Amino acid sequence: MHGETVFQLLCLPLKDTREELIKTYAYLLKRKRENKLKPFLCSSTEILSVFGHSAGNTQSFDRMKMIFTILQGADIIKFRTTLSEQKPDGTWRPAYMEIYGVNYKASDEWLGVKKKEKK
């Protein structure tokens, strides 16, 4: 993990969420390495259960949505979501998230790094 990225995540004004932000960042980097850089499916339920939280709690899901939004806004992750859909056999496939990019550091813009101007 990139030190400056972790530091900026720690500095966000979200007392109750900082630790989960960093744990989610680390977990997604691990999943990226396990999948050999290929896109992979992930869900809030998966991450909540990995961290030992109840997947049936609405507040937990809202917190995970916020975490994914922050990580995407920082350009740490890139993902697409799909709605639940009915399969040909009549059962339903739940909504899921396909993560197709996990960067080891946040974007320079999010980190506040100013680019040197060319002369």
N, C-alpha and C positions, 0 to 999 in steps of 0.2 A: 504494500500500500504506500501511497505517496504521502510523505509527512506533512507537507503544506496543505494538502487536501483534507487530511484528518484534522489538522489544526483548525481549518476554516469550518469544518463540520462541528467541531467542539465549540466554536465561537458563535454559532447560530443561537438566537434567543428562544430556544426550545428546550428548556430544562429537562422535561420528562422524555424527550425523544432523542437526545444526542447519542446515547449509548446504542439505541436500536438503529440509528442511522449508520453508525460506524460498523456495527455487527452485520447489518444488511449489506453494506458496501463490501466487507470482507467475504461474506457468504457468496455473493454474486461473483466476485473475483475467483473464488475457489471453484464454483460451478463452471465458470468460463474455462478454467484450466482443465477440469475434468472432461469437458465436452470438446476439447482440442480446438477451441476457437469457433466452433460451429454454433449457430443459434440454438437456443434451448427454451423449453417451456418452464414457466415458473408461475406461482400464484401466491397471493397473500396468505392463503391457508397453509401452504407449504412452509413459508418463512415463519409464520406464527407458531406452527407446531414444532419446528426445529428449535425455536427459542423458548419453548415450553409455555406458550400462551394459549388461551382458549380461542379456537377458531370460530366459535359461535357468538362472540361478543362484537356487537356493532362498533363500539368505540375502538376496538383493536383493528378492525378492518379500515375504519376511517384513518387511524394513525398510519397504517401501512400504505394507504393511498397517498397520504401526505409525504411519507418517506420516499416512495417511488417518484412522486412529482419533484421533490427536492433533488433527488439523484439524477433525474432526467434533466432538470433545469441546469444543473451543474455540469452537464455533459459527461457524467460518469457512466450512465447507462442509456441505452436506446432500446425502446420496446414498442411493440404493436399489441393492441388488445383486440379480442374478438368477443362478440356477444354469444350467449348460449344459443345452441341451434339443435334442431331435431334431426336425429340420424334417420337413415332409411328404415331401420327396424322399429322406429317409434319412440326409442329412448332419447333422452336429452343429453347432449354434451355440454358441460358447464363452460362458462366464459373462461378464457385463459389469457395469459400474457406470454408472448414470444419475445424473449430478450435476444436481440441480434447484435448488440454491442455493449461491451463492458470495458471502460478505460481505466487504467490503473491510477489516473489522476484526473482531477476536474479540469475544465477548460481554463486557459490563461485568463480569459475575460472574467470568468466567475471568480477566479482567485485574485483578481485585481492586478494582474501583471500587465504593465503597459509595454506595448511594442515600441521598439526604437524606430524613430522616423529616419527614413533614408534621406541623405543630403544630396 
